[in-house]
Each structure stands twice: as C-alpha cells, then as structure tokens.
Amino acid sequence: MNTIATTRGDTSRRRGPALDVAVVGGGMVGAATALALARAGFATALIEARAPSPWSLQDEVDLRVVGLAPSSIALLDDLGVWASIRDSRAGPYAHMHVWDAATGATIHFDAATDGRDLLGYIVENNLVQWTLWQALEVAGVRRLCPAQVSGYEVLEDRVQLALTGAETDGLSARLLVAADGANSPLRSMAGIDTEGRDYAQRGVVAHVRTERPHEGTAWQRFLETGPLALLPLADGRSSIVWSLPEAEAQRALSLDDQAFCDALGVASDFRLGRIVASTKRAAFPLRLQLAGSYQAERLVLLGDAAHTVHPLAGQGVNLGLRDVVELRDTLVAAREAGSDIAAAHVLRRYARRRRSADTFDALSFDALARIYAWQSPALVAARGLGVRIVNKLSPIKRRLAGHAAGL
Ligand SMILES: Cc1cc2nc3c(=O)[nH]c(=O)nc-3n(C[C@H](O)[C@H](O)[C@H](O)COP(=O)(O)OP(=O)(O)OC[C@H]3O[C@@H](n4cnc5c(N)ncnc54)[C@H](O)[C@@H]3O)c2cc1C
C-alpha cells in the first residue's frame, strides 16, 4: 500500500468512494481536466491552493500569456468556453516568422498554406483559468479552494485524501489526478522522479508597444543568448518572451524602462521598429523536465506536473491540454468497458501514449534549443543552410505546422 501521510478517522472509508475523480491543481490544465471529466459524466472535485483572480477587461493584460494551438482551441470549444475567451480578449495570428540572428536564415509559416484562417491565438493565462472556473460551477464540479493535499493513502477501491485549509479534512475518489504544476507536491508524494535539464536561463516576459504593427504574426529571433519571441496581443501590443542566461535576465529586469526598450529593439533587430513602451517585467526559470512515469497506483500526472518544455515552440500548455483529451477519452472507454477507471491497465494506456508523445516533443524543442546555441562557424553555416532548405520544402513545413497545431 502506498501510504503517504496519516489520514484522519473518516466514516467514508466504510462506504464507496464519494467521487470518481479528484483533480489537484486548478491552473489551466487542472481546471480543463475537471471540466472535461465532469462533462463526460464523472463525479469530480477540484482542489486548488490559491483562488484564481477574477478576470476583467479593465485589468492590464496578464503578464503570463500562452499561444493556444488549434488542438487546444478545439478542446476549449468542446467544453463550451472558447467563444467567451475569444470574445473577451484574444490575439489571433495567421503567420509565424522565425529568423536566425547569425545567418539571417528565415522560416515562415502561413496558415493559408494549409487552407486555415489562423495558426492560433495568444491569450492570457488568467482569462482562460477564470473562464474555466466559472464553467466548473455550472458543471457541478465540487471546488475546494483554498485547500491543499497534505497526504494520501491508496485503499483497495479508492484514494483517501488528507486536506488542509478546506471545510473538510478528507475526501475520497477512485482516481487522483495531479495537475499541480512543475513542482508538483503530489508527484513527490507518489515517489515519481523527474529527468531533464535546467537551461540556466530565464524567460523575461513583458508586453511592449512597438513602432510598427505586429501584423498578426508571431515573431521569433534566435540569438546567441537564446530566442526572443514577440507574440501578437489583441490590443495591438506584443508580448515578449526573451530567453536569456540567468545573469543577463537579471540585468534586463533591472534596466530602467527606456534602457530596456532600447536593448529589446536591438535584440529584435528593430523588426517591428523601435520599442516604444513596456509594462513591468517578470522572469520564469526555463527547464526541460519529464516525469519518469505519468502513473502511480490510482494516480496520474498531467500538465506541467508531468512535463515542462522550453518556451521556444510555445507548446507547454498545448501539450497539457492534449493530456486532458487523452485522459478523458481513456476514462470514458474504461467506463464503457465496465472497468475500474483507475485500474492499472487503464492508467497505463493514458500514461504510455502521452509520455511518448510529450517526450518526442520535449526532445525536439530541446534539440532546436541546442542547434540554435551552436557557435562554431561551420555548424552555424550548416544550420543556416538547413533552415533555408526547410523553408523551401512545403511538405516538411506543412508537417511541422500540422504537428504544432496538434492535428
Ligand atoms: C516564460 C514562459 C512562456 C510560456 N509560453 C507558453 C506559450 O506560448 N504557449 C504554451 O502553450 N505554453 C507556454 N508556457 C507554458 C505554460 O504557461 C504552462 O505549461 C502552463 O501554464 C501549465 O499549466 P498547469 O495547469 O499544468 O500548471 P500551473 O499553471 O502551474 O497550475 C498548477 C496549479 O496547482 C496549484 N497547486 C500546486 N500545489 C498544490 C497543492 N498541493 N494543492 C492544491 N493546489 C496546488 C497551483 O496553485 C496552481 O494553480 C510558457 C511558460 C513560461 C515559463
């Protein structure tokens, strides 16, 4: 038995589990999981440590934005929340333009090439989270917030959770879903290791006003220090993710606004002209991290609890939302087959499929980060040649775009 912490005396031990699924972590991925499972007819609870802040159009755009791929939009649409998110504040983009500072080699993606209108949308993390939270209430998901899981015990037919900060100190469910972020306490409680590497870099984020319009394009310039992305916001500004070695990131954070805008203008090669204004800045550590397994007894991992990837491909949350679809479909199939939804063979199916797909993507992004870090003149020239060739090969570009879209 996987006893993690002492559970308190609870009469629910003698009854069947109260819930089918308890999801821990109500970020974008956990909230989408709870909603998807509730909509599929599973009795679901969501446990979150911090209440999300209400989103309002009057508020400054959240510094944490994500690029949503078509696969993520399809899930949010299926959950009935996409139209509200899109109509609140979302920046559509139909082009992606990537170029190499060292060689000038470019690669350009255009949605129209694949007969699509758009490649995706740039949206605020807290807008998506807040919209999902409101839908959870309507879908009848029991929300425990603020509340934290302090331990759990695996019993024959359920997991018994010990909670702190909630109106109840215990809860039981057939399946425990850990969506509690990159430092996942549940992953540690389950004894699941991680592998990967620290990029020794930080992603500096801010929203900037540029001299020229962003043209509904996600721009990314690869520099020796790391990539700089300018992502199109709905209000005409661009959101930047500037990956820099630790010390340089600290320096970028400490510059005054004018000096920061000037440095950013140079780093972006003035592609959108001068940087006219910037919001406050923040920085996030960048690391590649994959859980050794996405599964333990009556427990699965998803979202950043299972994987974190370099932001250069803007895919972190898209991988997490693909985990959600796979988990929902797996649990629905198990229920239809009359199986326990948390039986080891059921969870293995989810874990194998998603871990291999996420590993492929995470290692591909890591390979790109390594290739763009090459500095030897011969390798840099080879990289430039390779990029130019790929840019001319429509079938390869179509496959890359289709993969990023999650299609
Ligand atoms: C600089 C940067 C840029 C990025 N850009 C993009 C992009 O363009 N596109 C993209 O797809 N992704 C991007 N990402 C990645 C993306 O932001 C994450 O993958 C995504 O937000 C992870 O969502 P999550 O719900 O799994 O985790 P989180 O958002 O971390 O949510 C975890 C939740 O669990 C809660 N929690 C933790 N412990 C407990 C506990 N014990 N009990 C209860 N609750 C708990 C936390 O309070 C939190 O709300 C970027 C990331 C960075 C750092």
The ligand as a Gaussian input file, in Angstrom:
#p B3LYP/6-31G(d) Opt

LIG

0 1
 C        8.078000      32.198000     -19.968000
 C        7.066000      31.163000     -20.329000
 C        6.356000      31.284000     -21.510000
 C        5.411000      30.330000     -21.870000
 N        4.767000      30.447000     -23.067000
 C        3.882000      29.484000     -23.447000
 C        3.208000      29.545000     -24.714000
 O        3.350000      30.487000     -25.506000
 N        2.372000      28.525000     -25.052000
 C        2.151000      27.466000     -24.214000
 O        1.395000      26.556000     -24.582000
 N        2.755000      27.401000     -23.001000
 C        3.620000      28.366000     -22.600000
 N        4.236000      28.274000     -21.388000
 C        3.940000      27.137000     -20.509000
 C        2.600000      27.276000     -19.788000
 O        2.496000      28.529000     -19.122000
 C        2.435000      26.120000     -18.798000
 O        2.712000      24.909000     -19.456000
 C        1.021000      26.022000     -18.234000
 O        0.582000      27.258000     -17.703000
 C        0.955000      24.936000     -17.155000
 O       -0.359000      24.803000     -16.659000
 P       -0.658000      23.803000     -15.474000
 O       -2.136000      23.992000     -15.172000
 O       -0.159000      22.439000     -15.780000
 O        0.223000      24.295000     -14.233000
 P        0.114000      25.621000     -13.362000
 O       -0.385000      26.757000     -14.138000
 O        1.439000      25.767000     -12.675000
 O       -1.010000      25.279000     -12.263000
 C       -0.776000      24.434000     -11.164000
 C       -1.786000      24.781000     -10.074000
 O       -1.669000      23.860000      -8.991000
 C       -1.827000      24.561000      -7.771000
 N       -1.180000      23.755000      -6.722000
 C        0.137000      23.489000      -6.557000
 N        0.333000      22.696000      -5.500000
 C       -0.908000      22.433000      -4.961000
 C       -1.373000      21.678000      -3.840000
 N       -0.538000      21.000000      -3.033000
 N       -2.702000      21.619000      -3.587000
 C       -3.565000      22.305000      -4.375000
 N       -3.174000      23.054000      -5.450000
 C       -1.861000      23.115000      -5.726000
 C       -1.171000      25.909000      -8.033000
 O       -1.678000      26.896000      -7.145000
 C       -1.580000      26.176000      -9.492000
 O       -2.787000      26.910000      -9.596000
 C        5.170000      29.217000     -21.004000
 C        5.857000      29.117000     -19.790000
 C        6.808000      30.066000     -19.464000
 C        7.557000      29.919000     -18.164000

